[in-house]
Amino acid sequence: MMEAQSKLVPEMMELMQQRYRILKFVKMAGPIGRRTIGQMAGLSERETRTMVELLRAQNLILIEKKGTTITAEGNRVLQALESVMDDWSGRTILGKKLTEMLGIRAVHVVSGNCDADTTSKSLLGMEAAKQFIANIGEGKVVAVTGGSTVASIPQYIAQSNADDLLFIAARGGVGDDIGLQANVIAASFAKACGGSYNTFYYPESLSQEAHEAFQKEPSVLKMLDLYETTDCVLHGIGDAQTMATLRNTADEERQMLSDQGAKGEAFGYYFDSQGSIVHRIRTIGIQTSQLERIPLILSVAGGGSKAEAILAYMASAPKQSILITDEGAANEMLKILINP
């Protein structure tokens, strides 16, 4: 039906897609100003004003002094159209193709490309939050990694009956940005869900001697016990060389990563294009061997430039993994898989 409609009245489908995107942007960023809506949607001021007024007249959005927000009716319309718009855009088929080729539980593809636009990362966060709430079930312990993509998830969680969830850091700290540390993100998840969190401070730059001594600390032993009972992992996937830079890795080690063909990084492990571990940093956190028994694993990463990194990790990822990515990464991954 959608294909027939797009053939007969192609402008209708384009218009619906445009209005749908604006409504999603308002939900994602509201309260939001009209100028910002226009910038996110790539529309002129006049086009934005026309679209916003139409959506307001249909009681899909509410315009107030503080900005534009979505209404309950707008939320219902978004939910009703979501699968239809994904089908029409080809994202559903793209996700199914990648699911089969990667051999994992599911791949969900959001619009855009994190490399080219700022809204895609927020869309990744929104979809990851949706999948987390839909699949957490009876889970009790959730481990989260650091990074800007995982940090974008908590603000989109609307769950009132999750006060029994415990959020923990899946690994030690990486980089200097405190807001992107796993500890801080775990606290953000706990606040969003009404749950609790455990802090875990472990700098990745410790010497071998300090690392061995640190493992005997009561707080570390407690965290290691929690890793054994983790029900869900939410994590990002990094480009190998980008992560090496973030960690201020020595030149000789970076050269080693290049020589070994490292493409992707997750949990402090570096993977080549076949999914083999070529290097691991000295850290305390979730181990790849523990992932196999964890029921729910949500991997979140986007951007065409990360396609090789995502494929490197996914080559050996547990089969129960759910990947949330964007069109930029998904299309590039498909190209690589078809023409390796």
TIFIDREN-339813 format. One record per residue (C-alpha): residue number from 1; x, z, y. Coordinates in pm, 1 decimal. Example, Ala and Ser with C-alpha at 12.3 -4.5 7.8 and 13.67 -1.06 7.14 Angstrom:
[site 1; [1230.0; 780.0; -450.0]]
[site 2; [1367.0; 714.0; -106.0]]
***
This chain:
[site 1; [0.0; 0.0; 0.0]]
[site 2; [275.7; 93.6; 246.1]]
[site 3; [466.0; -224.4; 165.5]]
[site 4; [153.6; -436.5; 213.1]]
[site 5; [80.2; -268.0; 545.2]]
[site 6; [437.2; -320.1; 665.6]]
[site 7; [407.8; -690.9; 580.2]]
[site 8; [75.1; -733.6; 757.0]]
[site 9; [130.1; -503.9; 1055.6]]
[site 10; [506.9; -436.9; 1076.2]]
[site 11; [481.5; -289.7; 1426.1]]
[site 12; [244.3; -19.1; 1298.3]]
[site 13; [501.6; 110.4; 1050.2]]
[site 14; [776.4; 112.2; 1311.6]]
[site 15; [553.9; 299.7; 1554.2]]
[site 16; [452.7; 555.2; 1290.8]]
[site 17; [816.2; 610.9; 1197.4]]
[site 18; [903.6; 666.3; 1562.9]]
[site 19; [624.8; 917.8; 1622.2]]
[site 20; [702.7; 1092.5; 1295.0]]
[site 21; [1067.0; 1134.0; 1399.5]]
[site 22; [968.3; 1276.5; 1738.6]]
[site 23; [735.6; 1524.6; 1570.2]]
[site 24; [1014.6; 1625.8; 1332.1]]
[site 25; [1259.7; 1667.3; 1621.6]]
[site 26; [1012.2; 1894.4; 1801.5]]
[site 27; [972.3; 2107.8; 1489.8]]
[site 28; [1348.4; 2114.1; 1439.1]]
[site 29; [1453.2; 2201.1; 1795.4]]
[site 30; [1145.7; 2337.6; 1973.4]]
[site 31; [1088.8; 2468.1; 2231.3]]
[site 32; [1249.3; 2148.0; 2355.6]]
[site 33; [1244.2; 1953.9; 2681.8]]
[site 34; [1117.4; 1597.5; 2711.5]]
[site 35; [1455.9; 1461.3; 2816.5]]
[site 36; [1620.3; 1606.5; 2506.2]]
[site 37; [1346.4; 1458.8; 2287.4]]
[site 38; [1416.9; 1118.1; 2437.5]]
[site 39; [1790.5; 1152.2; 2379.0]]
[site 40; [1740.3; 1254.6; 2016.0]]
[site 41; [1494.8; 970.2; 1951.8]]
[site 42; [1688.9; 710.1; 2152.3]]
[site 43; [1393.5; 637.5; 2381.6]]
[site 44; [1366.8; 572.0; 2754.6]]
[site 45; [1206.0; 833.0; 2979.5]]
[site 46; [886.1; 626.5; 3004.9]]
[site 47; [864.0; 570.9; 2629.1]]
[site 48; [923.3; 940.1; 2565.5]]
[site 49; [655.0; 1042.7; 2814.2]]
[site 50; [402.9; 807.2; 2650.8]]
[site 51; [482.6; 933.0; 2299.7]]
[site 52; [473.3; 1298.7; 2398.1]]
[site 53; [140.7; 1262.5; 2577.0]]
[site 54; [-11.6; 1087.7; 2276.3]]
[site 55; [106.1; 1358.6; 2036.7]]
[site 56; [-23.2; 1626.1; 2275.4]]
[site 57; [-363.9; 1456.3; 2295.7]]
[site 58; [-383.6; 1464.9; 1916.0]]
[site 59; [-306.7; 1839.8; 1920.3]]
[site 60; [13.6; 1782.9; 1724.8]]
[site 61; [240.5; 1939.1; 1986.7]]
[site 62; [200.8; 2199.9; 2258.7]]
[site 63; [361.9; 2148.1; 2599.1]]
[site 64; [441.3; 2468.4; 2786.8]]
[site 65; [678.2; 2577.0; 3061.7]]
[site 66; [936.8; 2691.9; 2808.0]]
[site 67; [929.6; 2350.9; 2636.6]]
[site 68; [749.3; 2150.6; 2369.4]]
[site 69; [665.5; 2305.1; 2030.8]]
[site 70; [483.9; 2182.5; 1722.9]]
[site 71; [131.5; 2304.6; 1641.5]]
[site 72; [-10.9; 2406.1; 1303.8]]
[site 73; [-185.9; 2068.5; 1289.1]]
[site 74; [145.1; 1896.4; 1364.7]]
[site 75; [306.9; 2080.7; 1075.3]]
[site 76; [28.6; 1968.7; 842.6]]
[site 77; [71.4; 1606.8; 951.6]]
[site 78; [447.9; 1625.6; 896.6]]
[site 79; [405.0; 1765.3; 546.6]]
[site 80; [143.9; 1502.6; 458.9]]
[site 81; [362.2; 1215.1; 579.0]]
[site 82; [699.2; 1333.5; 449.4]]
[site 83; [693.9; 1168.7; 106.1]]
[site 84; [527.1; 856.5; 247.2]]
[site 85; [793.6; 809.0; 514.2]]
[site 86; [1074.4; 872.4; 264.3]]
[site 87; [923.8; 610.2; 32.4]]
[site 88; [882.9; 358.4; 312.5]]
[site 89; [1234.1; 408.5; 444.3]]
[site 90; [1387.5; 367.2; 98.1]]
[site 91; [1534.4; 719.8; 96.3]]
[site 92; [1335.0; 819.2; -212.5]]
[site 93; [1467.5; 525.5; -415.9]]
[site 94; [1819.7; 587.2; -283.6]]
[site 95; [1801.1; 952.5; -391.2]]
[site 96; [1675.0; 858.7; -738.4]]
[site 97; [1953.2; 603.6; -787.0]]
[site 98; [2219.5; 856.1; -691.7]]
[site 99; [2059.7; 1126.9; -908.2]]
[site 100; [2089.3; 900.3; -1211.6]]
[site 101; [2441.9; 780.7; -1131.7]]
[site 102; [2576.5; 1129.0; -1055.2]]
[site 103; [2398.6; 1289.2; -1350.8]]
[site 104; [2274.4; 1592.5; -1156.6]]
[site 105; [1933.1; 1755.1; -1109.8]]
[site 106; [1834.3; 1581.1; -784.5]]
[site 107; [1958.3; 1411.0; -468.7]]
[site 108; [1758.7; 1443.4; -145.8]]
[site 109; [1844.7; 1204.2; 137.3]]
[site 110; [1759.5; 1268.9; 503.3]]
[site 111; [1767.1; 1006.5; 776.6]]
[site 112; [2072.2; 928.9; 989.4]]
[site 113; [2446.7; 972.3; 961.2]]
[site 114; [2626.2; 1292.3; 1062.3]]
[site 115; [2922.8; 1083.0; 1174.6]]
[site 116; [2714.3; 901.3; 1436.3]]
[site 117; [2441.5; 1138.6; 1554.1]]
[site 118; [2400.4; 1510.6; 1610.5]]
[site 119; [2049.5; 1540.6; 1469.9]]
[site 120; [2136.1; 1454.9; 1109.1]]
[site 121; [2312.4; 1786.1; 1050.9]]
[site 122; [1999.8; 1968.2; 1163.5]]
[site 123; [1790.5; 1751.0; 930.4]]
[site 124; [2028.6; 1843.4; 647.3]]
[site 125; [1977.4; 2210.5; 731.7]]
[site 126; [1600.3; 2169.7; 738.2]]
[site 127; [1591.5; 1992.9; 399.8]]
[site 128; [1833.9; 2243.0; 244.2]]
[site 129; [1615.9; 2531.0; 364.7]]
[site 130; [1311.6; 2363.8; 212.2]]
[site 131; [1485.6; 2312.6; -123.8]]
[site 132; [1619.5; 2668.6; -121.5]]
[site 133; [1276.2; 2823.5; -68.5]]
[site 134; [1114.2; 2588.0; -320.9]]
[site 135; [1365.6; 2660.5; -598.0]]
[site 136; [1497.1; 3015.8; -555.9]]
[site 137; [1222.1; 3156.4; -779.1]]
[site 138; [1313.2; 3498.1; -915.4]]
[site 139; [1669.5; 3480.4; -785.1]]
[site 140; [1827.4; 3798.6; -648.9]]
[site 141; [2187.2; 3722.9; -545.3]]
[site 142; [2274.9; 3421.0; -328.6]]
[site 143; [2635.3; 3321.8; -251.2]]
[site 144; [2699.4; 3104.1; 55.0]]
[site 145; [3012.9; 2932.1; 180.3]]
[site 146; [3118.3; 2885.2; 541.6]]
[site 147; [3110.1; 2569.4; 752.4]]
[site 148; [2886.2; 2411.9; 1014.0]]
[site 149; [2654.5; 2238.7; 765.9]]
[site 150; [2568.0; 2556.3; 572.6]]
[site 151; [2541.5; 2742.7; 905.8]]
[site 152; [2262.8; 2503.6; 1009.6]]
[site 153; [2031.7; 2614.7; 724.6]]
[site 154; [1909.4; 2971.8; 805.0]]
[site 155; [1725.3; 2880.3; 1126.9]]
[site 156; [1485.2; 2663.9; 923.5]]
[site 157; [1396.7; 2927.5; 665.8]]
[site 158; [1050.1; 3072.9; 705.1]]
[site 159; [1008.0; 3310.6; 412.3]]
[site 160; [839.8; 3647.4; 448.9]]
[site 161; [855.9; 3773.4; 89.9]]
[site 162; [1229.0; 3752.1; 24.7]]
[site 163; [1335.8; 4104.5; 115.0]]
[site 164; [1483.0; 4152.9; -233.8]]
[site 165; [1740.9; 3876.0; -185.7]]
[site 166; [2105.2; 3977.1; -141.1]]
[site 167; [2334.4; 3728.1; 37.9]]
[site 168; [2709.5; 3735.5; -13.7]]
[site 169; [3009.3; 3527.1; 93.5]]
[site 170; [3112.2; 3281.7; -179.2]]
[site 171; [3478.6; 3297.4; -70.2]]
[site 172; [3720.0; 3433.5; 187.9]]
[site 173; [3744.4; 3316.5; 548.0]]
[site 174; [3851.8; 2966.0; 652.0]]
[site 175; [3955.0; 2862.5; 1003.8]]
[site 176; [3924.1; 3052.0; 1331.2]]
[site 177; [3559.5; 2994.0; 1427.6]]
[site 178; [3389.5; 3326.2; 1350.5]]
[site 179; [3042.1; 3173.0; 1364.5]]
[site 180; [3124.8; 2942.8; 1073.2]]
[site 181; [3261.5; 3214.9; 843.9]]
[site 182; [3076.8; 3280.4; 518.4]]
[site 183; [3021.2; 3648.4; 609.0]]
[site 184; [2842.5; 3561.8; 932.2]]
[site 185; [2635.9; 3289.3; 765.3]]
[site 186; [2535.2; 3528.7; 485.3]]
[site 187; [2410.7; 3771.2; 753.0]]
[site 188; [2214.4; 3486.8; 917.0]]
[site 189; [2046.1; 3405.0; 585.5]]
[site 190; [1957.7; 3771.4; 531.9]]
[site 191; [1802.6; 3795.4; 879.0]]
[site 192; [1600.3; 3476.5; 826.0]]
[site 193; [1470.6; 3590.3; 485.4]]
[site 194; [1432.1; 3959.5; 563.0]]
[site 195; [1684.4; 4030.6; 287.8]]
[site 196; [2019.9; 4210.7; 284.2]]
[site 197; [2385.2; 4106.7; 278.4]]
[site 198; [2726.0; 4234.7; 171.7]]
[site 199; [3031.1; 4167.7; 387.6]]
[site 200; [3356.8; 4056.6; 230.4]]
[site 201; [3673.4; 4017.8; 436.2]]
[site 202; [3949.6; 3827.2; 266.4]]
[site 203; [4191.4; 3609.6; 467.7]]
[site 204; [4310.4; 3306.5; 272.2]]
[site 205; [4662.5; 3333.8; 411.6]]
[site 206; [4765.6; 3639.8; 208.7]]
[site 207; [5094.6; 3636.1; 17.1]]
[site 208; [5094.7; 3653.0; -363.3]]
[site 209; [5186.0; 4023.6; -352.6]]
[site 210; [4912.3; 4108.3; -101.9]]
[site 211; [4661.4; 3900.3; -298.9]]
[site 212; [4734.2; 4092.4; -619.1]]
[site 213; [4707.9; 4426.2; -441.4]]
[site 214; [4386.3; 4322.5; -268.2]]
[site 215; [4216.4; 4248.0; -601.1]]
[site 216; [4233.4; 4618.6; -690.0]]
[site 217; [4032.9; 4725.7; -385.6]]
[site 218; [3687.0; 4874.6; -463.4]]
[site 219; [3515.3; 4629.2; -225.1]]
[site 220; [3675.0; 4335.9; -407.4]]
[site 221; [3581.6; 4471.3; -750.8]]
[site 222; [3223.5; 4511.1; -629.7]]
[site 223; [3219.6; 4152.3; -504.1]]
[site 224; [3361.6; 4021.1; -832.3]]
[site 225; [3076.5; 4195.8; -1015.3]]
[site 226; [2826.1; 4031.5; -780.2]]
[site 227; [2973.3; 3687.3; -851.1]]
[site 228; [2895.7; 3746.4; -1217.8]]
[site 229; [2528.1; 3803.7; -1136.3]]
[site 230; [2484.2; 3531.4; -873.2]]
[site 231; [2160.6; 3330.5; -913.7]]
[site 232; [2213.9; 3069.8; -642.3]]
[site 233; [2503.8; 2908.1; -456.7]]
[site 234; [2468.4; 2725.3; -124.8]]
[site 235; [2783.9; 2537.1; -35.5]]
[site 236; [2933.3; 2256.2; 166.4]]
[site 237; [3181.0; 1989.6; 57.7]]
[site 238; [3485.8; 1913.2; 268.6]]
[site 239; [3721.5; 1619.9; 303.6]]
[site 240; [4053.6; 1724.3; 146.4]]
[site 241; [4282.0; 1646.2; 440.0]]
[site 242; [4034.7; 1783.1; 695.9]]
[site 243; [4017.5; 2112.4; 507.5]]
[site 244; [4395.0; 2123.3; 478.8]]
[site 245; [4416.5; 2088.0; 857.7]]
[site 246; [4154.7; 2360.9; 905.6]]
[site 247; [4366.3; 2592.8; 691.4]]
[site 248; [4686.5; 2509.0; 881.5]]
[site 249; [4834.7; 2391.3; 553.6]]
[site 250; [5210.3; 2329.4; 549.2]]
[site 251; [5323.6; 1966.0; 568.3]]
[site 252; [5473.5; 1967.7; 220.0]]
[site 253; [5149.1; 2094.8; 68.9]]
[site 254; [4948.7; 1832.7; 255.6]]
[site 255; [5182.7; 1566.1; 123.6]]
[site 256; [5131.7; 1703.4; -226.5]]
[site 257; [4753.0; 1675.7; -184.3]]
[site 258; [4795.2; 1316.0; -73.0]]
[site 259; [5028.2; 1234.0; -362.9]]
[site 260; [4784.5; 1391.6; -610.5]]
[site 261; [4496.4; 1185.8; -471.3]]
[site 262; [4291.3; 1480.3; -341.0]]
[site 263; [3965.4; 1357.1; -187.7]]
[site 264; [3723.6; 1649.9; -169.6]]
[site 265; [3727.1; 2029.7; -141.6]]
[site 266; [3482.5; 2304.0; -238.4]]
[site 267; [3530.1; 2677.6; -308.5]]
[site 268; [3902.3; 2647.7; -233.2]]
[site 269; [3953.4; 2380.3; -501.6]]
[site 270; [4076.7; 2028.6; -424.3]]
[site 271; [3940.4; 1742.5; -637.0]]
[site 272; [4057.9; 1386.5; -696.7]]
[site 273; [3821.0; 1088.9; -732.3]]
[site 274; [3772.3; 1166.7; -1103.6]]
[site 275; [3664.2; 1522.6; -1034.9]]
[site 276; [3986.4; 1676.7; -1166.8]]
[site 277; [4124.1; 1982.5; -986.8]]
[site 278; [4459.5; 1888.7; -836.6]]
[site 279; [4517.8; 2207.0; -638.4]]
[site 280; [4355.3; 2541.3; -563.2]]
[site 281; [4426.2; 2789.5; -289.0]]
[site 282; [4489.3; 3157.0; -348.1]]
[site 283; [4157.2; 3322.0; -272.9]]
[site 284; [3889.5; 3551.6; -412.6]]
[site 285; [3551.5; 3391.6; -452.7]]
[site 286; [3320.6; 3192.2; -678.1]]
[site 287; [3521.6; 3010.7; -946.0]]
[site 288; [3428.8; 2665.7; -1076.1]]
[site 289; [3403.2; 2811.5; -1427.0]]
[site 290; [3126.4; 3045.2; -1303.5]]
[site 291; [2916.2; 2763.7; -1161.4]]
[site 292; [2803.3; 2639.7; -1502.7]]
[site 293; [2588.2; 2947.3; -1564.9]]
[site 294; [2434.6; 2970.9; -1214.3]]
[site 295; [2075.8; 2835.8; -1226.5]]
[site 296; [2053.2; 2695.7; -873.5]]
[site 297; [2336.0; 2518.0; -691.2]]
[site 298; [2262.6; 2351.1; -358.0]]
[site 299; [2538.8; 2122.3; -230.1]]
[site 300; [2495.8; 2015.9; 133.4]]
[site 301; [2711.4; 1748.5; 297.5]]
[site 302; [2657.1; 1434.8; 504.6]]
[site 303; [2828.0; 1155.9; 698.0]]
[site 304; [2961.3; 826.4; 567.9]]
[site 305; [3318.6; 949.0; 610.4]]
[site 306; [3251.7; 1222.2; 351.1]]
[site 307; [3130.6; 987.8; 77.6]]
[site 308; [3457.7; 998.2; -119.2]]
[site 309; [3480.0; 1375.6; -83.2]]
[site 310; [3124.6; 1425.9; -208.8]]
[site 311; [3181.3; 1194.0; -505.1]]
[site 312; [3506.7; 1372.9; -590.9]]
[site 313; [3328.7; 1707.2; -620.3]]
[site 314; [3017.8; 1561.6; -785.0]]
[site 315; [3226.8; 1395.4; -1057.3]]
[site 316; [3258.6; 1736.7; -1224.7]]
[site 317; [2969.2; 1927.0; -1062.6]]
[site 318; [2731.8; 2126.1; -1286.0]]
[site 319; [2430.5; 1922.5; -1398.7]]
[site 320; [2186.4; 2168.4; -1236.8]]
[site 321; [2321.4; 2083.9; -890.0]]
[site 322; [2092.3; 1958.2; -612.8]]
[site 323; [2266.4; 1746.7; -348.2]]
[site 324; [2126.0; 1727.3; 4.8]]
[site 325; [2289.0; 1446.9; 200.5]]
[site 326; [2214.1; 1184.5; 467.2]]
[site 327; [2169.3; 806.6; 463.5]]
[site 328; [2520.9; 748.6; 594.9]]
[site 329; [2684.4; 929.0; 302.7]]
[site 330; [2426.7; 815.3; 44.6]]
[site 331; [2464.8; 444.1; 120.4]]
[site 332; [2843.9; 469.3; 122.6]]
[site 333; [2844.1; 659.9; -207.9]]
[site 334; [2624.0; 393.9; -365.1]]
[site 335; [2865.5; 121.2; -253.3]]
[site 336; [3162.0; 306.6; -403.3]]
[site 337; [2977.9; 375.4; -731.2]]
[site 338; [2868.3; 12.3; -769.2]]
[site 339; [3204.0; -135.6; -666.6]]
[site 340; [3467.0; 130.8; -747.7]]
***
